[in-house]
Structures are given as structure tokens and as C-alpha cells.
Amino acid sequence: MAEEKEAFVDYESIMEPDSRSTVWVKINKRTGEQEPITLKDHYERAQSIVIHDSVSEKVYHHLLGAKHLLLYSWYVYRFLPIAYSQALSSVEFALKEKAKLENYDFGSKHGFKALFKVAINEGWIRNEDLKFYPQYYKWTSERHAELRELADAHFGKKRHSKPKTQSPETPDYLAILVDWLPMMRNDLAHGSSYLNTTYNEVEICADVVNALFRPKG
């Protein structure tokens, strides 16, 4: 059965939350009970995604747009994948701006994944520079595998390279990100019904951007 199409929001409902935004809950640490999240909770979570002062002004404002889209998804749930797409584009923008700062000529290596690989090989970004390594490593690797399966099923073929085998002692977070982030950017940029964006995914993008512009020394 075909999914029912959503209607354009009524004028009277512009400032009402999207019903899908209010199904999420938080755990009251004092009582252990579940409570619906509020706009204040949503705002504070979006606000907590940090963009460092060391990030260039152009990249900062590009990523700030993703944070605002994430914030206003409270009212329009379908802003979530747009926020993620903007955040992913911010990573690619940051890679290009970093190359300019380093006077690096990419030549024909101008795709997102190719740029990311150069950044890793040149030492512009390292696992230890990422705030959420290894905190997000397990979540990211599982999420990546899940989304890869969904993408392969949707398109009827395996389109993405398999990340290298990981060492449990020294997991390579960047080996996951260099495959996952370009994959998701491409899927969203070329049209997708994907709606499963989380705060974490936008935060991971901000973490990569911050690491690329980490102060030297």
C-alpha cells in the first residue's frame, strides 16, 4: 500500500511541533521514568554540537546552517536529512579549504572520498584528533554496516567498497568515516527518502571539521 502523502503545513500550525519530533523520550535520572523531550531539550542538544573558533569563517557558517536545520526539524521533521546533507557538504568544503591552507594541489583528486583520503595520508586529520574517538567507534561501525545493507538492497547491487578489516586493539575510526560519510553524502545529494538522521550524525561531521582545523602545535 502506498504511503500517504504529507500535506503542506497549515498557517495556524506553523509553530506547532512535527508529531514525529515529540515521540522521542528522555530518562528522568532521579525517577528512572520516561518523559517526552521538549523543545528546550531539542534546542540544547543541537546547541551542544560545537564548532571551534579555529574553523574558517566560510566553513563555520556552512556548518552552522546544518545546526539550524537540525534545530528547526522540531517543526519540520523532514529537515533532518537536509541538516545531515548540509553537514556532510560542510566536511567536503572543509577538506577543500584545508587543502588551500596547506597549498596542496589535489589535481584530479577532487571527489569527497579522494579528498578525505588525502587528508588522512597527509596527516591533516588523525583518529586521536577526533573528540568522539573511540566513544562513537562502535556505534559508527554498526551504523555504517546497517546503512550499507539498506543502500545495497535499495539499489539492487553493492555500490560501495568494503572498509578494511579492523584491529580490536587499535580500531581505525577514520577508515569507517572515509567510506561512510561520502556514501551518505552521495545518497542524499542524488535524492533519497532517508529520514533516519540523528544528532550523532551531524555531531560526527562537526567533529571531523573541527579536527581538520585543529590549532597547530
Buried (B, 14 or more C-beta within 10 A) or exposed (E): EEEEEEEEEEEEEEEEBBEBBBEEEEEEEEEEEEEEBEEEBBEEBBEEBEBBEEBBEEBBEBBBBBBEBBBBBBBBBEBBBBBBBBBBBBBBBBBBBBBEEEEBEEEEEEEBBBBBBBBBEEEBBBBEBBBBBEEBBEEBBEBBEEBBEEBEEEEEEEEBEEBEEBEEEEBBBBBBBBBBBBBBBBBBEEEBEBEEBBBBBBBBBBBBBBBBBBEEE
